[in-house]
Amino acid sequence: MSVKTDRNEQWLAELTALPTVAGHEDRVVEWIERWVTRRKDVRMTRDSAGNVVLKSTVRTRKTPVYLTAHIDHPGFVVTSVDRSRRVGVEFRGGVHTPYFDDARVDLFDGDDRVHRGTVTEFDHKTSTGSVRLDRRSGSLAAGDIGRWAFASRSLGVRNGRLHAAGCDDLAGAAAVLAAFDDVRKNAPQVRVLLTRAEEVGFIGAIAACKAGTIPERAELIVVENSRAFAAYPVGSGPVVRVGDASTAFDRELTNQVTRLVRSYADGHEGFRWQRKLMDGGSCEATAFGAYGYRATSLSLPLGNYHNMVDIDGVRGGSRPARVAPEFVSLDDFHGLIELLAHVAPRLGEAGEASLLERLDAIYESERLVLD
Ligand SMILES: [Zn+2]
């Protein structure tokens, strides 16, 4: 493996292990701050919503291209701690109710100490409930966060897959940072936007649109982890995502990305990729598009989406609902970085004929068949 591959997998492992939840992404932001400190040519700013923007210090007149990912993951926020072992919690993110039954959770205090407990009540209407701690705790406080408890043997790399507490969307953030690191010297127009609170309805992304965080003429490639299905299983390659459960993404930008990806794949034998509408959920490209930005997506197929192992179990299957680490394919992850690094600097470049020009040319050569 190359040094760069090792480096990218290191960032992937570190980021996907961090506890994070909508509104409480500070551990991820601190990791990014340390990452930026080691790079003298990167400037980090936060917008009024706390979204993170990274730019090259080199100025350019080219159209800015933003690689975006979100830095939260479905999880718990501590709302109250009483003197016994009972902790009030709120869950932020989309997970079906049966997964909460007697589930084991880890709550993290301000010093990153882990407090393990069991969910004893959960009301799906308000997304609030209670956790009973295994041991009494003096150090947990309202505002601390938590996630499902995973056995350490269930985490890590096996058979070319990374199993982690939260791939969605920290694996996306790792890919975006890796691509940004590869291209910004020669393509200073490529920037990074890392958004907060995606899992509760794209709140950080919408705030970025409203605050003018992104210039109007910018182009956005949203990097997501999207639930894998039989048509695009984990390991089948990064996906040029043409749409999601809500809408189709910017047509011209998606076409451009497709052309660039296709030409990259043509020059790299055996490179796996696909062009798909991934409708297992909605993605921030939908929000950016609705607010008038040109946005499309490159996504990774994701296993155990939102830590739910057996979605069929909820829908009447025989196995009970169970939580587990999410997983992604390392080959898909590296392929995604290659595509981002190839596509982002070349967006807007003239060269290949547009779809309309190609159709016109075919029409001119074949129109006689209509006579
Ligand atoms: Zn998600």
Residues whose N, C-alpha, C, O or C-beta is under 5 A from the ligand:
A	BS01	ZN	D168
